[in-house]
Amino acid sequence: MNNGKLLAAGLPGLVLALISPAALPATELEQSIERDIPRLYDLFLHLHAHPELSMQEHRTAERLATELEAEGYRVTRGIGGTGLVAELHNGDGPMLLVRADMDALPVEEKTGLAYASTVRQMNADGLEVPVMHACAHDLHMTSLVGVARQMVAAREHWRGRLVLLGQPAEEMLGGAKAMVRDGLYARIGRPDFALALHGIPKYPAGKVVVNEGLVYSSADTVRIVVRGIATHGASPHLGRDPVVIGSQIVLALQPIVTREISPLEPALVTVGSFRAGAAPNVITDQAVLDITVRANTESTRVQLLAAIERVAVNTARAAGMPETHLPEVIVRPTGSPTTTNDATLARRVRNAIAAGMGSDALLPWFQSDMGAEDFPDLVALDPPIPYVYFEVGVTPPERLADGSWAETHSTLFRIEPEPSIRTAVHAMTLAALELLAPD
């Protein structure tokens, strides 16, 4: 039955109401989310107890796809490996993309929770490792399903096209690029806006943080292959020792941050791995340094990477290495730029959350580390897709007060499920309704 035609015959005011939907009442949305919490809680427990490593999220992706299909979304699987998109069309309007990451970390869970992960998996190097959702991706997927259900229930209050995305391999900073390379946007078109969230332990459960600018730093991995000239350990003068040269490079890298970057500009260069040699009486022919590089602006990012190459090459030259044996500086292609919100869009999202959840649900953003995200790689079209990436607290206030909480990537990281799920679903649904609201 075409209810629109029936209404058009004698009730034009109601037709207008259908064409221009009113905002969803706040209490109605809260009650709908509350009814869904038991199902979402069970889903969260399942996802937490069954984590999978980056690019191995096969069962995880299938469970997420099945949940979204059950709500009437059209799902496309296998994008960029294990990635997926779920689409819901609801009349003419903008396209909104909402992303959740799916992968877990090679971390052994030691929380003691009844639903703690005991999973072990083979990593990309063929080694069996423990696996844990130690970065809230289980919350992200659970909330995506919750938002999917709420947007179906509230479809008379929005217009457009909603695209929900399950992304692999965020922890490797490569999954977003993999999906784009595999033709994500050739399949779905260009979104008008994009949203994502992250569960954060430094904030209390039930609170939301929406910043108008920077959210996370850039991240790059740099490998320096230091070449040497091998010789006997008892005849060092007949060779060139890459261990000594590599050590000099490690020390020479430190003043880049302290003497080349403004003291008011955050920057980080950390040598996390130094590998060389296999015997005490052999001067080897190679040493390898692996470095993480972080910045809060793209200009500082470029400056750091250029300085690292300059220092490595010229330190080797100073040690007498011939031009044919200078270090090779490799910047891994999985690096990610800063996560920086569109200010105008962020204000819209924050105002919508404040109106729907109360202004006391919002906390100010502050940076306590130089963590990074690959979400910007997902929206790096020309021009970039405007986006908002916001944070949701996951720790009970009493644990924050007594210091008994753990950071992400820790063996002890834990989420307080119910308030975290409730807040994530509520905030993201409000944001989605705002961006898909009819003019």
C-alpha positions as CSV (number, residue, x, y, z in Angstrom):
1,M,0.0,0.0,0.0
2,N,1.3,3.5,-0.9
3,N,0.5,5.4,2.3
4,G,1.9,8.6,0.7
5,K,-0.8,8.6,-2.0
6,L,-3.5,8.0,0.5
7,L,-2.3,10.9,2.7
8,A,-1.9,13.1,-0.3
9,A,-5.6,12.8,-1.0
10,G,-6.8,14.4,2.2
11,L,-4.1,14.9,4.8
12,P,-1.4,17.1,3.2
13,G,-0.1,18.1,6.6
14,L,0.8,14.6,7.4
15,V,2.4,14.1,4.0
16,L,4.6,17.1,4.7
17,A,5.6,15.5,8.0
18,L,6.7,12.4,6.2
19,I,8.6,14.4,3.6
20,S,10.3,16.5,6.3
21,P,10.6,14.3,9.4
22,A,10.8,15.7,12.8
23,A,13.7,15.1,15.1
24,L,13.7,11.8,17.0
25,P,12.6,12.5,20.6
26,A,15.5,12.0,23.0
27,T,13.7,9.8,25.4
28,E,12.5,7.5,22.6
29,L,16.1,7.0,21.4
30,E,17.3,6.4,24.9
31,Q,14.6,3.8,25.6
32,S,15.3,2.1,22.2
33,I,19.0,1.8,23.0
34,E,18.3,0.5,26.5
35,R,16.1,-2.3,25.1
36,D,19.0,-3.3,22.9
37,I,21.7,-3.4,25.5
38,P,21.3,-7.1,26.5
39,R,21.8,-8.2,22.9
40,L,24.7,-5.8,22.4
41,Y,26.3,-6.9,25.6
42,D,26.3,-10.6,24.5
43,L,27.8,-9.6,21.2
44,F,30.5,-7.6,22.9
45,L,31.4,-10.6,25.1
46,H,31.6,-12.9,22.0
47,L,33.8,-10.5,20.1
48,H,36.1,-9.9,23.1
49,A,36.5,-13.6,23.7
50,H,37.2,-14.4,20.0
51,P,39.7,-11.8,18.7
52,E,41.7,-12.2,15.5
53,L,44.9,-10.6,14.3
54,S,45.2,-8.0,11.5
55,M,44.2,-9.3,8.1
56,Q,43.0,-12.6,9.7
57,E,39.6,-11.2,10.9
58,H,37.6,-13.9,9.0
59,R,35.2,-15.0,11.7
60,T,35.0,-11.5,13.1
61,A,34.1,-10.0,9.7
62,E,31.5,-12.8,9.1
63,R,29.8,-12.2,12.4
64,L,29.7,-8.5,11.8
65,A,28.3,-9.0,8.3
66,T,25.7,-11.4,9.6
67,E,24.6,-9.0,12.3
68,L,24.2,-6.1,9.8
69,E,22.4,-8.3,7.2
70,A,19.9,-9.3,9.9
71,E,19.0,-5.6,10.2
72,G,18.3,-5.3,6.4
73,Y,21.6,-3.8,5.3
74,R,23.1,-4.9,1.9
75,V,26.6,-6.2,2.8
76,T,29.6,-6.5,0.5
77,R,32.4,-8.7,1.9
78,G,36.1,-9.2,1.1
79,I,37.1,-5.6,0.4
80,G,40.9,-5.1,1.0
81,G,41.1,-8.6,2.5
82,T,38.5,-9.1,5.2
83,G,36.9,-5.6,5.1
84,L,33.2,-5.2,4.5
85,V,30.6,-2.5,3.9
86,A,26.9,-2.5,4.7
87,E,24.5,-0.1,3.0
88,L,21.1,1.2,3.8
89,H,19.3,3.5,1.4
90,N,16.6,5.8,2.8
91,G,15.5,8.2,0.2
92,D,17.3,11.2,-1.3
93,G,20.0,12.8,0.9
94,P,23.7,12.7,1.7
95,M,25.9,9.7,2.1
96,L,27.4,9.1,5.5
97,L,30.1,6.5,6.2
98,V,30.6,5.2,9.7
99,R,33.7,3.0,10.3
100,A,34.6,0.4,13.0
101,D,37.9,-1.4,13.0
102,M,38.0,-5.2,13.6
103,D,41.5,-6.5,14.4
104,A,43.1,-7.4,17.7
105,L,46.6,-7.3,19.0
106,P,49.3,-10.0,19.7
107,V,48.9,-9.5,23.5
108,E,48.2,-12.0,26.2
109,E,45.2,-11.0,28.2
110,K,45.7,-10.9,32.0
111,T,42.6,-9.1,33.2
112,G,41.1,-12.2,34.9
113,L,37.7,-11.5,33.4
114,A,35.3,-14.4,33.0
115,Y,35.2,-13.7,29.2
116,A,38.9,-13.0,28.8
117,S,40.5,-14.1,25.6
118,T,42.5,-17.3,25.5
119,V,42.9,-17.3,21.8
120,R,46.3,-18.0,20.1
121,Q,46.9,-17.5,16.4
122,M,49.7,-17.7,13.9
123,N,51.1,-14.3,13.0
124,A,52.4,-13.2,9.7
125,D,55.9,-14.5,10.6
126,G,54.5,-18.0,11.3
127,L,54.8,-17.7,15.1
128,E,52.0,-18.6,17.4
129,V,51.1,-15.6,19.6
130,P,48.3,-14.8,22.1
131,V,45.6,-12.5,20.8
132,M,43.5,-9.9,22.7
133,H,41.2,-7.0,22.0
134,A,43.4,-4.6,23.9
135,C,42.4,-1.5,21.9
136,A,38.6,-1.4,22.2
137,H,37.8,-2.7,18.7
138,D,35.3,-5.1,20.2
139,L,33.5,-2.0,21.5
140,H,33.7,-0.3,18.1
141,M,32.1,-3.2,16.3
142,T,29.5,-3.7,18.9
143,S,28.5,0.0,18.8
144,L,28.4,-0.2,14.9
145,V,25.8,-2.9,15.2
146,G,23.9,-0.9,17.8
147,V,23.9,2.2,15.5
148,A,22.7,0.0,12.6
149,R,19.7,-1.1,14.6
150,Q,18.9,2.4,15.9
151,M,19.1,3.9,12.4
152,V,16.7,1.3,11.0
153,A,14.3,2.0,13.9
154,A,14.5,5.7,13.3
155,R,14.5,5.8,9.5
156,E,11.5,8.1,9.4
157,H,13.7,10.7,11.0
158,W,16.5,10.8,8.4
159,R,17.1,10.7,4.7
160,G,20.0,9.6,2.6
161,R,22.4,6.7,2.4
162,L,24.1,5.1,5.4
163,V,27.3,3.1,4.8
164,L,28.7,1.1,7.8
165,L,32.2,-0.2,7.3
166,G,34.2,-2.9,9.0
167,Q,37.9,-2.3,8.5
168,P,40.7,-4.8,8.9
169,A,44.2,-4.2,10.1
170,E,44.0,-0.8,11.9
171,E,46.7,-1.9,14.3
172,M,49.1,-2.4,11.3
173,L,48.1,1.1,9.9
174,G,47.4,-0.6,6.6
175,G,43.8,-1.8,6.5
176,A,42.3,1.6,5.5
177,K,44.6,1.9,2.5
178,A,44.0,-1.7,1.5
179,M,40.2,-1.1,1.3
180,V,40.7,2.0,-0.8
181,R,43.1,0.3,-3.1
182,D,40.6,-2.5,-3.5
183,G,38.1,-0.2,-5.0
184,L,36.0,0.7,-2.0
185,Y,34.8,4.0,-3.4
186,A,34.3,2.5,-6.9
187,R,31.7,0.3,-5.2
188,I,29.9,2.7,-3.0
189,G,30.6,6.2,-4.4
190,R,32.0,9.2,-2.5
191,P,30.6,9.8,1.0
192,D,29.7,13.3,1.9
193,F,30.8,12.8,5.5
194,A,32.5,10.1,7.6
195,L,32.4,9.3,11.3
196,A,34.4,7.0,13.6
197,L,34.9,6.6,17.4
198,H,37.4,5.1,19.8
199,G,37.0,3.8,23.3
200,I,39.6,5.6,25.6
201,P,40.5,4.4,29.1
202,K,41.7,7.8,30.4
203,Y,38.1,9.1,30.3
204,P,35.3,7.8,32.5
205,A,32.6,5.5,31.0
206,G,29.6,7.5,29.9
207,K,31.5,10.5,28.7
208,V,32.2,11.7,25.1
209,V,35.0,13.8,23.8
210,V,34.7,15.7,20.4
211,N,37.6,18.0,19.5
212,E,37.4,20.5,16.7
213,G,40.9,19.9,15.4
214,L,43.7,17.4,16.2
215,V,42.7,14.0,17.7
216,Y,45.8,11.8,17.0
217,S,49.3,12.2,15.8
218,S,50.8,11.0,12.6
219,A,52.8,7.7,12.6
220,D,55.5,6.4,10.4
221,T,57.8,3.4,10.7
222,V,61.4,4.0,9.4
223,R,64.0,1.2,8.9
224,I,67.6,2.2,8.6
225,V,69.8,-0.6,7.1
226,V,73.3,0.3,8.2
227,R,75.9,-1.3,6.0
228,G,79.3,-2.3,7.2
229,I,82.4,-4.1,6.0
230,A,82.7,-7.5,7.7
231,T,85.9,-8.7,9.4
232,H,87.2,-10.7,12.3
233,G,86.4,-9.2,15.7
234,A,90.1,-9.3,16.5
235,S,90.9,-7.2,13.3
236,P,88.4,-4.3,13.5
237,H,90.8,-2.0,11.6
238,L,90.3,-4.1,8.4
239,G,86.5,-3.5,8.3
240,R,83.8,-1.0,9.2
241,D,81.6,-1.9,12.1
242,P,77.9,-1.3,11.5
243,V,77.2,-1.8,15.2
244,V,79.3,1.2,16.1
245,I,77.9,3.3,13.2
246,G,74.4,2.3,14.1
247,S,74.9,3.3,17.8
248,Q,76.2,6.7,16.6
249,I,73.1,7.1,14.5
250,V,70.8,6.3,17.5
251,L,72.5,9.0,19.5
252,A,72.6,11.5,16.6
253,L,68.9,11.1,16.0
254,Q,68.0,12.4,19.5
255,P,68.9,16.1,18.9
256,I,66.5,16.2,15.9
257,V,63.6,16.6,18.3
258,T,65.4,18.6,20.9
259,R,67.3,21.0,18.6
260,E,65.6,21.1,15.2
261,I,61.9,21.1,16.2
262,S,60.4,23.9,18.1
263,P,60.0,23.1,21.8
264,L,56.4,24.1,21.5
265,E,55.7,21.5,18.8
266,P,55.2,17.8,19.8
267,A,57.5,15.4,17.9
268,L,58.8,11.9,18.7
269,V,61.6,9.7,17.2
270,T,62.0,6.4,19.0
271,V,64.4,3.6,18.0
272,G,62.5,0.6,19.2
273,S,64.7,-2.2,17.6
274,F,68.4,-2.6,16.9
275,R,69.5,-5.9,15.4
276,A,73.0,-6.8,14.3
277,G,75.4,-9.7,14.3
278,A,75.3,-13.3,15.6
279,A,78.7,-14.0,17.2
280,P,80.9,-12.0,19.6
281,N,84.1,-12.4,17.5
282,V,82.6,-11.3,14.2
283,I,82.1,-7.8,12.9
284,T,79.1,-8.2,10.8
285,D,78.3,-6.4,7.6
286,Q,74.9,-5.0,8.5
287,A,72.8,-3.6,11.4
288,V,69.1,-2.7,11.2
289,L,67.3,0.0,13.2
290,D,63.5,0.2,13.3
291,I,62.1,3.5,14.4
292,T,58.6,5.0,15.1
293,V,58.2,8.7,14.2
294,R,55.2,10.8,15.5
295,A,54.1,14.4,14.8
296,N,51.1,16.6,15.3
297,T,51.4,18.4,12.0
298,E,52.2,17.3,8.5
299,S,55.0,19.9,8.2
300,T,56.8,18.5,11.3
301,R,56.2,15.0,10.0
302,V,58.0,15.8,6.7
303,Q,60.8,17.6,8.6
304,L,61.4,14.6,10.9
305,L,61.6,12.1,8.1
306,A,64.0,14.2,6.1
307,A,66.2,14.8,9.1
308,I,66.4,11.0,9.9
309,E,67.7,10.3,6.4
310,R,70.2,13.2,6.6
311,V,71.5,12.0,10.0
312,A,71.8,8.4,9.0
313,V,73.7,9.0,5.8
314,N,76.0,11.6,7.1
315,T,76.9,9.7,10.3
316,A,78.0,6.8,8.1
317,R,80.0,9.2,5.9
318,A,81.7,10.6,9.0
319,A,82.7,7.1,10.0
320,G,84.5,6.7,6.7
321,M,82.0,4.5,4.8
322,P,82.3,4.7,1.0
323,E,79.4,6.1,-1.0
324,T,78.6,2.6,-2.1
325,H,78.0,1.5,1.5
326,L,75.9,4.3,2.9
327,P,72.8,3.4,4.9
328,E,69.4,2.7,3.2
329,V,66.6,4.6,4.9
330,I,63.2,3.0,4.2
331,V,59.9,4.7,5.2
332,R,57.3,2.0,5.4
333,P,54.2,2.7,3.2
334,T,51.8,2.0,6.1
335,G,52.4,5.4,7.7
336,S,49.4,7.4,8.6
337,P,48.8,11.2,8.7
338,T,47.4,13.1,11.6
339,T,43.8,12.6,12.6
340,T,42.4,16.1,12.4
341,N,38.6,16.7,12.6
342,D,36.8,19.1,10.3
343,A,36.0,21.9,12.8
344,T,32.6,22.9,11.4
345,L,31.5,19.3,11.3
346,A,32.8,18.6,14.7
347,R,30.8,21.5,16.2
348,R,27.6,20.0,14.6
349,V,28.3,16.6,16.0
350,R,29.2,17.9,19.5
351,N,26.1,20.1,19.6
352,A,23.9,17.1,18.5
353,I,25.4,15.0,21.3
354,A,25.0,17.7,23.9
355,A,21.4,18.2,22.8
356,G,20.6,14.5,23.0
357,M,22.7,13.4,26.0
358,G,23.1,16.6,27.9
359,S,26.1,18.9,28.0
360,D,27.5,17.1,31.0
361,A,28.1,14.0,28.9
362,L,30.9,16.0,27.1
363,L,34.5,16.4,28.3
364,P,37.2,18.6,26.9
365,W,39.9,16.8,24.7
366,F,43.5,16.7,25.9
367,Q,46.5,14.9,24.4
368,S,48.4,12.6,26.8
369,D,50.4,10.6,24.2
370,M,51.2,10.5,20.5
371,G,48.9,7.6,19.5
372,A,47.9,7.3,15.8
373,E,45.1,6.0,13.6
374,D,44.8,5.0,10.0
375,F,41.2,6.4,9.7
376,P,42.5,9.4,7.7
377,D,43.8,7.0,5.0
378,L,40.2,5.9,4.6
379,V,39.0,9.4,3.7
380,A,42.0,10.6,1.8
381,L,40.3,11.3,-1.5
382,D,40.8,14.4,-3.6
383,P,39.4,16.5,-2.0
384,P,39.4,14.6,1.4
385,I,36.1,13.5,2.8
386,P,35.1,15.7,5.8
387,Y,35.1,13.6,9.0
388,V,34.7,13.6,12.7
389,Y,36.6,11.1,14.9
390,F,35.5,11.2,18.6
391,E,36.3,9.4,21.8
392,V,34.2,7.5,24.3
393,G,35.3,6.9,27.9
394,V,35.4,3.2,29.0
395,T,36.7,3.2,32.6
396,P,34.6,3.4,35.8
397,P,35.3,6.7,37.6
398,E,36.4,4.8,40.8
399,R,39.1,3.0,38.8
400,L,40.3,6.3,37.4
401,A,40.4,7.8,40.9
402,D,42.5,5.0,42.4
403,G,44.7,4.5,39.4
404,S,43.8,0.9,38.8
405,W,43.1,1.3,35.1
406,A,45.4,0.3,32.2
407,E,46.1,2.0,28.9
408,T,45.2,0.4,25.6
409,H,47.6,-2.3,24.3
410,S,48.2,-3.4,27.9
411,T,47.6,-7.0,29.0
412,L,45.4,-5.5,31.7
413,F,43.3,-3.2,29.5
414,R,39.6,-3.6,30.1
415,I,36.3,-1.9,29.2
416,E,33.3,-1.4,31.4
417,P,30.9,-2.9,28.8
418,E,27.4,-1.6,29.5
419,P,28.0,2.1,30.0
420,S,30.6,2.1,27.3
421,I,28.3,0.4,24.7
422,R,25.3,2.6,25.7
423,T,27.3,5.8,25.3
424,A,29.0,4.8,22.1
425,V,25.7,3.8,20.4
426,H,23.9,6.9,21.7
427,A,26.6,9.4,20.7
428,M,27.2,7.9,17.2
429,T,23.4,7.6,16.5
430,L,22.9,11.2,17.4
431,A,25.8,12.2,15.2
432,A,24.5,10.1,12.3
433,L,20.9,11.5,12.7
434,E,22.4,15.1,12.7
435,L,24.4,14.6,9.5
436,L,21.5,12.8,7.7
437,A,18.8,15.2,8.9
438,P,16.7,16.5,6.1
439,D,17.1,20.2,5.2
